Structures are given as structure tokens and as C-alpha cells.
Amino acid sequence: MSTKKENDMGAFADKVVLVTGASRGIGREVALAFARDGAHLILAARSADRLAQVENEIRELGSQALSVPTDVTSRDAVTALVDAATSRFGRIDVLVNNAGIGKVGPIETATFEDDVRQTLQASLFGMINVTQGVLPVLRLQGSGTIVNMSSVMGRKAFSRFGSYAIVMHAVSAFSDSLRQEVNGGNIRVSVIYPALTGSDMLREAAEAEMPPPFRHMTPLQPEAVARAVVSAAQHGKRRVVLPRTANMLLLGEAVSPRVGDLIAKALTFRPIAKLLGMSRGKTYHETISSRPNPV
Ligand SMILES: NC(=O)c1ccc[n+]([C@@H]2O[C@H](COP(=O)([O-])OP(=O)(O)OC[C@H]3O[C@@H](n4cnc5c(N)ncnc54)[C@H](OP(=O)(O)O)[C@@H]3O)[C@@H](O)[C@H]2O)c1
């Protein structure tokens, strides 16, 4: 385990990083990765117990941590979060807007509209709330970085992921506008577009409900996404797609939806998914079934 002294030499030594959705999955790994690089963390999510566990893990790495149980869809809760962060640390250098949910189901299901509304509420309006809460702090400081979590599906939708893809496209557009609005100051905006990642997000979706290409895909490790977030914040990258080979899909889609659809369909065939580095080991359901069920 690295000590505080080693952490002090990290790229984020004594920087203050606020991560939403830090109680598990990608957000937890993002918080730990910044702590390993010397940062102090403000952790936000709804589950107080899990946040407290992550807070302890960060302290063990030699960094300071403050967990603030927060529902990002509540403006009052977000105001309290930003107040708690600035009272404790006096500044916020990096905001990682990671909290979110995802649902799987075809557009013709009765719950589709509700799925869109719920996902918009948590993943988009939550992001807008937190961004609007933190931006005045960054403006006052004259510097800061915002990293927003989208998905490959924020640039190319897949069947059965309509509700999620709608919201991830919205996150992408929000981030694009924001980056241009803050342009000229010392505030940077990055967007991360990961492919399927091994977290609890889709635990409730049965394997058969997933779109065919996803059934044999090997998910990214949350740690790999976390490293990409830290690197994006460090180098001010505007856009990061993970894995890099997913750029071929996005390039195909940019040329024509026919080409995009063809690539999406081709991924249904395991040898092609293997060739593109997207099917290299355990499937999503094999990955999550080997972990204890979250309580
Ligand atoms: N897993 C994937 O395949 C994948 C791929 C691309 C992008 N992403 C994106 O990555 C982000 C993290 O997802 P994950 O895979 O790590 O999922 P996860 O394990 O389900 O974690 C989601 C996190 O968001 C928090 N959260 C959800 N609703 C919230 C709310 N209203 N207020 C505050 N916190 C809330 C959850 O904490 P509480 O329940 O404690 O509130 C949890 O910490 C999401 O934005 C997701 O869209 C995921």
C-alpha cells in the first residue's frame, strides 16, 4: 500500500476532488485512483454505509476524505454537498460527475417512458445540479476540471439500450456545450465514453435481455475506467473512448448509420468481437456473478 509520502508526489498531490456515485463501481475506483495520486476526496452518493467504507479506504491510502450522503437529484442536497466540501477543504479542483443508473429494455415495453424519465433524473439532471452547484466555486478560483461520465452509447445507441442511450447522448451534448461556455478561462471539461464495464449497474438485467453483442462481451474493469478518468483530468483530454477499438464503431457511425449498424451487428459474432478486443475473457454476467450481491 502506498503511503502519504508517496502520494504527496502524485500528480494530484493535495488537490481536492469531488466524485459523485463514489459508493461503488466506477466511482469508488475513481476516488481510490485520485487518492493514490495524492488527492483529497469528497465522496457523494446515497448509501451512507458504503460511502463510509470508501472513506476509510482512502484514509488508509494517506489522503483525507469527506463522505457526504447525497441524492444528486435534490438541489438542496447538492447545495449542502458543495457547502460541506468548501467548508472542509476551501476549494474543489476536480469534479467527477459519475453518479447514474441504467435500464435495459426494448422501446416497445410499457415501462420504457418511465425508464427514460428515471435515467434522465439520476444521470442527466443530477449531473446538471452538481455542475451548477460546483461551477461558481471553480469560477471563483479561476480554475478547475469537470469530468463527465457518458458511455459509448452516448455516441452510438444499441438496441434494448434506448433509454440509457438517449440520456448518454444528452450527457455528451451537455458536456459539449459546457466545454465551450467555460472556454477561455482555466476550466476544462472532459467526457469519458466507456463500453460495457463490470459493475453492479446492470446486475438486475438478465443475460437474455442484453443486446446480443453484449452477451459475450468482456466488460472493462472499473479500475481501467478510473485510470482513464485520472489521465483525462491530468491532461485535459476533451474526449476519451474506452476501449480505443470502440472508436472504429464511432467512426463507422459518423460515416453512415448503415456502417454503424453493420459494425454493431458484426459484434454479435464472437470472433469479430474478439478481433476488436471486446471479447477476451469472462462475460458481463460471469464477471458480476463472481462478486457478492450488494445489499
Ligand atoms: N457499467 C457500465 O457498463 C457503464 C458503461 C459506461 C458508462 N457507465 C456510467 O458510469 C457511471 C457509474 O456507473 P457504474 O457502472 O459504476 O454503476 P454502479 O456500480 O451502479 O454505481 C452507480 C453509482 O451512482 C450512484 N447513484 C445512483 N443514483 C444516484 C443518485 N440519485 N444520487 C447519488 N448517487 C447516485 C450509486 O450510489 P448510491 O446507490 O449509493 O446512491 C453508485 O455509487 C454511470 O454514470 C454509468 O452511466 C457505466
The ligand as an ORCA input file, in Angstrom:
! r2SCAN-3c Opt
* xyz 0 1
  N     -21.275     -0.180    -16.107
  C     -21.212      0.166    -17.383
  O     -21.293     -0.680    -18.296
  C     -21.023      1.610    -17.766
  C     -20.537      1.889    -19.063
  C     -20.386      3.214    -19.440
  C     -20.691      4.234    -18.554
  N     -21.167      3.939    -17.292
  C     -21.508      5.068    -16.407
  O     -20.649      5.040    -15.293
  C     -21.295      5.630    -14.165
  C     -21.117      4.739    -12.945
  O     -21.757      3.518    -13.186
  P     -21.291      2.120    -12.561
  O     -21.161      1.191    -13.702
  O     -20.168      2.314    -11.628
  O     -22.654      1.737    -11.812
  P     -22.954      1.374    -10.278
  O     -21.974      0.397     -9.768
  O     -24.398      1.021    -10.280
  O     -22.720      2.760     -9.496
  C     -23.581      3.858     -9.676
  C     -23.227      4.900     -8.636
  O     -24.110      6.021     -8.805
  C     -24.698      6.323     -7.545
  N     -26.014      6.920     -7.756
  C     -27.038      6.465     -8.495
  N     -28.088      7.298     -8.396
  C     -27.706      8.301     -7.584
  C     -28.347      9.469     -7.079
  N     -29.618      9.784     -7.403
  N     -27.651     10.284     -6.261
  C     -26.388      9.996     -5.918
  N     -25.728      8.912     -6.349
  C     -26.387      8.077     -7.170
  C     -24.750      4.982     -6.809
  O     -24.717      5.166     -5.411
  P     -25.984      5.048     -4.434
  O     -26.849      3.937     -4.932
  O     -25.335      4.800     -3.112
  O     -26.638      6.387     -4.499
  C     -23.409      4.390     -7.233
  O     -22.364      4.880     -6.426
  C     -22.778      5.830    -14.560
  O     -22.984      7.185    -14.852
  C     -22.916      4.990    -15.823
  O     -23.882      5.508    -16.713
  C     -21.307      2.647    -16.888
*
